[in-house]
Amino acid sequence: MSAITDIPRHGLDGDPDAVISQLYSLYAKALRRYVEQFSPDPASAEDIVQETFIRAWRHLPRLSADDRPVRPWLYRVARNLMID
């Protein structure tokens, strides 16, 4: 699956660690590039990306129950973290 497509809803069910690992492999690189545009340094960008995926792991039941794509949710969380 390419980073442009979104993970299917049924793909969010199952082992939470495996799901987050899959989401990370699909979206982390592009999300990091996005965050780096607005971060003072690469370490800050990496912290925001990591916190974004921690929050995704915490909200996995809600994400899997929702019918919306995951990628925009990840970008919105990262943007909110940058603002905070």
PyMOL commands that place a pseudoatom at each C-alpha (Angstrom):
pseudoatom trace, name=CA, resn=MET, resi=1, chain=A, elem=C, hetatm=0, pos=[0.000, 0.000, 0.000]
pseudoatom trace, name=CA, resn=SER, resi=2, chain=A, elem=C, hetatm=0, pos=[1.456, 3.381, -0.909]
pseudoatom trace, name=CA, resn=ALA, resi=3, chain=A, elem=C, hetatm=0, pos=[1.680, 6.358, 1.428]
pseudoatom trace, name=CA, resn=ILE, resi=4, chain=A, elem=C, hetatm=0, pos=[-0.944, 8.196, -0.636]
pseudoatom trace, name=CA, resn=THR, resi=5, chain=A, elem=C, hetatm=0, pos=[-3.692, 5.626, -0.114]
pseudoatom trace, name=CA, resn=ASP, resi=6, chain=A, elem=C, hetatm=0, pos=[-5.337, 5.179, 3.221]
pseudoatom trace, name=CA, resn=ILE, resi=7, chain=A, elem=C, hetatm=0, pos=[-5.421, 2.040, 5.312]
pseudoatom trace, name=CA, resn=PRO, resi=8, chain=A, elem=C, hetatm=0, pos=[-8.760, 0.182, 5.087]
pseudoatom trace, name=CA, resn=ARG, resi=9, chain=A, elem=C, hetatm=0, pos=[-10.994, 0.338, 8.141]
pseudoatom trace, name=CA, resn=HIS, resi=10, chain=A, elem=C, hetatm=0, pos=[-10.808, -3.412, 8.678]
pseudoatom trace, name=CA, resn=GLY, resi=11, chain=A, elem=C, hetatm=0, pos=[-7.028, -2.994, 8.789]
pseudoatom trace, name=CA, resn=LEU, resi=12, chain=A, elem=C, hetatm=0, pos=[-7.355, -1.046, 12.051]
pseudoatom trace, name=CA, resn=ASP, resi=13, chain=A, elem=C, hetatm=0, pos=[-8.756, -4.028, 13.912]
pseudoatom trace, name=CA, resn=GLY, resi=14, chain=A, elem=C, hetatm=0, pos=[-6.502, -6.479, 15.669]
pseudoatom trace, name=CA, resn=ASP, resi=15, chain=A, elem=C, hetatm=0, pos=[-3.291, -6.092, 17.617]
pseudoatom trace, name=CA, resn=PRO, resi=16, chain=A, elem=C, hetatm=0, pos=[-2.895, -2.360, 18.438]
pseudoatom trace, name=CA, resn=ASP, resi=17, chain=A, elem=C, hetatm=0, pos=[0.904, -2.508, 18.273]
pseudoatom trace, name=CA, resn=ALA, resi=18, chain=A, elem=C, hetatm=0, pos=[0.816, -4.113, 14.830]
pseudoatom trace, name=CA, resn=VAL, resi=19, chain=A, elem=C, hetatm=0, pos=[-1.719, -1.554, 13.598]
pseudoatom trace, name=CA, resn=ILE, resi=20, chain=A, elem=C, hetatm=0, pos=[0.355, 1.384, 14.837]
pseudoatom trace, name=CA, resn=SER, resi=21, chain=A, elem=C, hetatm=0, pos=[3.460, -0.169, 13.303]
pseudoatom trace, name=CA, resn=GLN, resi=22, chain=A, elem=C, hetatm=0, pos=[1.643, -0.399, 9.973]
pseudoatom trace, name=CA, resn=LEU, resi=23, chain=A, elem=C, hetatm=0, pos=[0.361, 3.176, 10.236]
pseudoatom trace, name=CA, resn=TYR, resi=24, chain=A, elem=C, hetatm=0, pos=[3.868, 4.354, 11.130]
pseudoatom trace, name=CA, resn=SER, resi=25, chain=A, elem=C, hetatm=0, pos=[5.405, 2.611, 8.135]
pseudoatom trace, name=CA, resn=LEU, resi=26, chain=A, elem=C, hetatm=0, pos=[2.785, 4.148, 5.843]
pseudoatom trace, name=CA, resn=TYR, resi=27, chain=A, elem=C, hetatm=0, pos=[2.680, 7.719, 7.120]
pseudoatom trace, name=CA, resn=ALA, resi=28, chain=A, elem=C, hetatm=0, pos=[5.645, 8.630, 9.341]
pseudoatom trace, name=CA, resn=LYS, resi=29, chain=A, elem=C, hetatm=0, pos=[8.016, 9.733, 6.597]
pseudoatom trace, name=CA, resn=ALA, resi=30, chain=A, elem=C, hetatm=0, pos=[5.512, 12.071, 4.915]
pseudoatom trace, name=CA, resn=LEU, resi=31, chain=A, elem=C, hetatm=0, pos=[4.264, 13.345, 8.270]
pseudoatom trace, name=CA, resn=ARG, resi=32, chain=A, elem=C, hetatm=0, pos=[7.844, 14.093, 9.358]
pseudoatom trace, name=CA, resn=ARG, resi=33, chain=A, elem=C, hetatm=0, pos=[8.478, 16.073, 6.156]
pseudoatom trace, name=CA, resn=TYR, resi=34, chain=A, elem=C, hetatm=0, pos=[5.316, 18.090, 6.810]
pseudoatom trace, name=CA, resn=VAL, resi=35, chain=A, elem=C, hetatm=0, pos=[6.231, 18.813, 10.444]
pseudoatom trace, name=CA, resn=GLU, resi=36, chain=A, elem=C, hetatm=0, pos=[9.851, 19.708, 9.601]
pseudoatom trace, name=CA, resn=GLN, resi=37, chain=A, elem=C, hetatm=0, pos=[8.595, 22.634, 7.530]
pseudoatom trace, name=CA, resn=PHE, resi=38, chain=A, elem=C, hetatm=0, pos=[7.332, 24.280, 10.712]
pseudoatom trace, name=CA, resn=SER, resi=39, chain=A, elem=C, hetatm=0, pos=[9.773, 22.996, 13.344]
pseudoatom trace, name=CA, resn=PRO, resi=40, chain=A, elem=C, hetatm=0, pos=[12.928, 24.737, 14.532]
pseudoatom trace, name=CA, resn=ASP, resi=41, chain=A, elem=C, hetatm=0, pos=[14.984, 21.536, 14.290]
pseudoatom trace, name=CA, resn=PRO, resi=42, chain=A, elem=C, hetatm=0, pos=[14.696, 17.865, 13.247]
pseudoatom trace, name=CA, resn=ALA, resi=43, chain=A, elem=C, hetatm=0, pos=[14.564, 16.646, 16.858]
pseudoatom trace, name=CA, resn=SER, resi=44, chain=A, elem=C, hetatm=0, pos=[11.468, 18.745, 17.562]
pseudoatom trace, name=CA, resn=ALA, resi=45, chain=A, elem=C, hetatm=0, pos=[9.850, 17.418, 14.394]
pseudoatom trace, name=CA, resn=GLU, resi=46, chain=A, elem=C, hetatm=0, pos=[10.578, 13.843, 15.434]
pseudoatom trace, name=CA, resn=ASP, resi=47, chain=A, elem=C, hetatm=0, pos=[9.083, 14.480, 18.886]
pseudoatom trace, name=CA, resn=ILE, resi=48, chain=A, elem=C, hetatm=0, pos=[5.869, 15.731, 17.302]
pseudoatom trace, name=CA, resn=VAL, resi=49, chain=A, elem=C, hetatm=0, pos=[5.666, 12.756, 14.945]
pseudoatom trace, name=CA, resn=GLN, resi=50, chain=A, elem=C, hetatm=0, pos=[6.214, 10.324, 17.820]
pseudoatom trace, name=CA, resn=GLU, resi=51, chain=A, elem=C, hetatm=0, pos=[3.578, 12.041, 19.965]
pseudoatom trace, name=CA, resn=THR, resi=52, chain=A, elem=C, hetatm=0, pos=[1.160, 11.925, 17.030]
pseudoatom trace, name=CA, resn=PHE, resi=53, chain=A, elem=C, hetatm=0, pos=[1.508, 8.149, 16.801]
pseudoatom trace, name=CA, resn=ILE, resi=54, chain=A, elem=C, hetatm=0, pos=[1.207, 7.754, 20.571]
pseudoatom trace, name=CA, resn=ARG, resi=55, chain=A, elem=C, hetatm=0, pos=[-2.092, 9.598, 20.380]
pseudoatom trace, name=CA, resn=ALA, resi=56, chain=A, elem=C, hetatm=0, pos=[-3.167, 7.423, 17.455]
pseudoatom trace, name=CA, resn=TRP, resi=57, chain=A, elem=C, hetatm=0, pos=[-2.419, 4.344, 19.568]
pseudoatom trace, name=CA, resn=ARG, resi=58, chain=A, elem=C, hetatm=0, pos=[-4.504, 5.759, 22.438]
pseudoatom trace, name=CA, resn=HIS, resi=59, chain=A, elem=C, hetatm=0, pos=[-7.413, 6.566, 20.113]
pseudoatom trace, name=CA, resn=LEU, resi=60, chain=A, elem=C, hetatm=0, pos=[-7.240, 3.401, 18.019]
pseudoatom trace, name=CA, resn=PRO, resi=61, chain=A, elem=C, hetatm=0, pos=[-10.693, 2.092, 19.050]
pseudoatom trace, name=CA, resn=ARG, resi=62, chain=A, elem=C, hetatm=0, pos=[-12.284, 5.380, 17.989]
pseudoatom trace, name=CA, resn=LEU, resi=63, chain=A, elem=C, hetatm=0, pos=[-10.283, 5.499, 14.756]
pseudoatom trace, name=CA, resn=SER, resi=64, chain=A, elem=C, hetatm=0, pos=[-11.288, 1.967, 13.833]
pseudoatom trace, name=CA, resn=ALA, resi=65, chain=A, elem=C, hetatm=0, pos=[-14.969, 2.697, 14.541]
pseudoatom trace, name=CA, resn=ASP, resi=66, chain=A, elem=C, hetatm=0, pos=[-14.955, 5.837, 12.401]
pseudoatom trace, name=CA, resn=ASP, resi=67, chain=A, elem=C, hetatm=0, pos=[-15.403, 5.656, 8.636]
pseudoatom trace, name=CA, resn=ARG, resi=68, chain=A, elem=C, hetatm=0, pos=[-13.108, 8.591, 7.861]
pseudoatom trace, name=CA, resn=PRO, resi=69, chain=A, elem=C, hetatm=0, pos=[-9.509, 8.161, 6.621]
pseudoatom trace, name=CA, resn=VAL, resi=70, chain=A, elem=C, hetatm=0, pos=[-6.694, 8.032, 9.175]
pseudoatom trace, name=CA, resn=ARG, resi=71, chain=A, elem=C, hetatm=0, pos=[-4.152, 10.181, 7.337]
pseudoatom trace, name=CA, resn=PRO, resi=72, chain=A, elem=C, hetatm=0, pos=[-6.001, 13.514, 7.743]
pseudoatom trace, name=CA, resn=TRP, resi=73, chain=A, elem=C, hetatm=0, pos=[-6.513, 12.705, 11.430]
pseudoatom trace, name=CA, resn=LEU, resi=74, chain=A, elem=C, hetatm=0, pos=[-2.763, 12.204, 11.868]
pseudoatom trace, name=CA, resn=TYR, resi=75, chain=A, elem=C, hetatm=0, pos=[-1.966, 15.488, 10.135]
pseudoatom trace, name=CA, resn=ARG, resi=76, chain=A, elem=C, hetatm=0, pos=[-4.533, 17.353, 12.213]
pseudoatom trace, name=CA, resn=VAL, resi=77, chain=A, elem=C, hetatm=0, pos=[-3.090, 15.948, 15.445]
pseudoatom trace, name=CA, resn=ALA, resi=78, chain=A, elem=C, hetatm=0, pos=[0.441, 16.893, 14.348]
pseudoatom trace, name=CA, resn=ARG, resi=79, chain=A, elem=C, hetatm=0, pos=[-0.708, 20.404, 13.434]
pseudoatom trace, name=CA, resn=ASN, resi=80, chain=A, elem=C, hetatm=0, pos=[-2.405, 20.812, 16.811]
pseudoatom trace, name=CA, resn=LEU, resi=81, chain=A, elem=C, hetatm=0, pos=[0.758, 19.636, 18.571]
pseudoatom trace, name=CA, resn=MET, resi=82, chain=A, elem=C, hetatm=0, pos=[2.814, 22.175, 16.638]
pseudoatom trace, name=CA, resn=ILE, resi=83, chain=A, elem=C, hetatm=0, pos=[0.411, 24.938, 17.670]
pseudoatom trace, name=CA, resn=ASP, resi=84, chain=A, elem=C, hetatm=0, pos=[0.566, 23.895, 21.313]
for i in range(1, 84): cmd.bond("trace and resi %d" % i, "trace and resi %d" % (i + 1))
show_as sticks, trace
zoom trace
